[in-house]
């Protein structure tokens, strides 16, 4: 089952969800680690190359995910009215933080007018430059939204575990494999 149903997520939504989760965690860890690198560290240039390439790939996946979400039915959320409202708000915040984090990362990297190489396959051009203190402002936004994103993703994961183990809902199971 590739597509979602009103009862279950399909394989495409499941794969995009877990790829996004791994990318967000990996990018945060890599970004945080890059702050400790000195100019003479061999990873000083390689770390940002990976960070930017994976980040732009995640942006493409997030845009694909948004389109996929709009074109597919959404499985019915389980829980009380409060829990369903909180889940919807949480998902909107996750998408918003994802997009702001990636756009601010793009603005950091292109502030000097240079494009971004994606795995040396192609280059994403610098479209927005010349904003006063662009690199510094975008850097602050990038850090705080990335930190907020990881914290909210952690809360999201804890909520899924709570629903699975405490409430005995099939919420987590539906995101691990399609249900009938």
N, C-alpha and C positions, 0 to 999 in steps of 0.2 A: 504494500500500500504506500504509494508515493505521496498522495495528496492527503490533506487533513479531512476529517469528517467532523460532525457535530459532537462525536464521542471521543475522538482520538486525534493525536498529531500523526502526520505521515512521516515517512523516512526523510524527506527533504527538510521539513521543519526541524526534525530531531537533529539531523546532521548539522544544519546551520546553527542551531542553538549551542551544541557542544563545541563546534569549531570556534564560535564566537567566545564562549566561556574560556576555552583554552588560550585563545589569542589575547583576550583581555588580561588574564592572569599573567601570561608570559610577557606581554608588553609592559605591564606594571613592574614586574620583577626586573626585567631587563632595563627599563627606564630608571628605576631606583638604583640599580647597580651601576649604571653609567655615570651617575652623579659622583661615584667614588673613584672613577678612573683618572689617572694623571695623563698629561699630554704625551708622555713617552710609553704609555701602556699600549701593547699591540691591539687591544680592543677599542682604543680611543676612537678610531675611525670605523672599525668593523661593527661595533655595537650600534651606533646610530644608523648605519646602513641597513642592518637587520631590522631595527626598530621602525624606521621609516617604511621599509618595504612591506613588513607584516602589517603595519598600521594602515597603509593605503589598501592592502589586500582586504583587511577587516572592513574598511570603509566600503569597498565594493560589495563585500558579503552582506554588510548591513543594509545597503541600498537594495540589493537583491532580496534580502529578508523582508524588507518593508513592502516591496512589490508582491512577494509571495504571500505575505500576511493579508494584503488587501484582496488578493485573488482567490483565497481559500477560505472555507468556513473556519470559524474559530471554535475549538472544542469548548463545550460548556464548562464554565468554572464551577468548582465545588466549594461549598462552605456557606457561611452566613452572609447576609447582605453586606455587613462590615468587611468580612474577609474578601469578598468578591470586589468590592469598591477599592480596598487596599491593594489587591492584586492588579487591578486595572491601572491605578495611579502608579504603582511600582513599575509596571511595564512601560508606561509613558515616560517616567523618569529615567529608566534604564536606556531607552532609545534616545532620549534627549541628551543624557550625559555622554553616551557613546558618540553621537554626532558632534557635540560641542568639543569633546576631547580630541576627536580626529581632525576637525576643522582647525582648532587652535594649534595642533601639532603641524598641520600643513602650513599655517601662517608663520610659525616659528621657522620652519625649514626653508621657506621661500621669501623670507623678509629681505634677503639681499638680492633678490631677483633671479636666483638660480632655481632651476627645476629640481625635481626629486626623481632619482633613478629608482626604479622598482625592480629589484633583483637583477639589475643590468639588462633587463629585457626591453624596457621602454622608459621614457621620462615623462613625468607629469609636470607641465609647465607652471611657472609662477604666474598666477593670474591677478593676485592682489599684492601689491607692494606699496611702499611709500607711506604707510600709516605711521605717524610719529610713535617711536618706541615700540614698533610692531613686535619685534622679537621678545622684548621684555614683557609686554602686556600679554601677548599670546602665551608666553612661557608660564606666567602666573595662572592664567585661565586653565592651561593644559594641566598643570600640577594639581590644582584644586578640584577640577572636574574628574581627573583620573583617580584621585584619592577618593572622592565621593562615589565614583562608579564602582570601585573595588569594594568599598564599604557596603553600598547598596546591593551589589552582587552577592556579598557574603550574607546579608540579611535575607535575600531572595533564596539562597541555598538553605539557610537555617529554616526558613518558612516551609520549604519543600520537604525537608526532613521531619519537621513538626507534623505536617499534614500526613506524611507517610507513617510515621511511628506512633504518634499520639492520637491523631484523628482517624487513622486507618483509611484515609482517602487514597484513591489510585492516582493522584496528581503526579507523583514522581514516576510511577510505572508508565504513565502515558508519555513521559518525556524520555524514557529509556527505549521503548519499542512500541509500535502501533498496537492498540487494543482493539478487540472485536466488539 
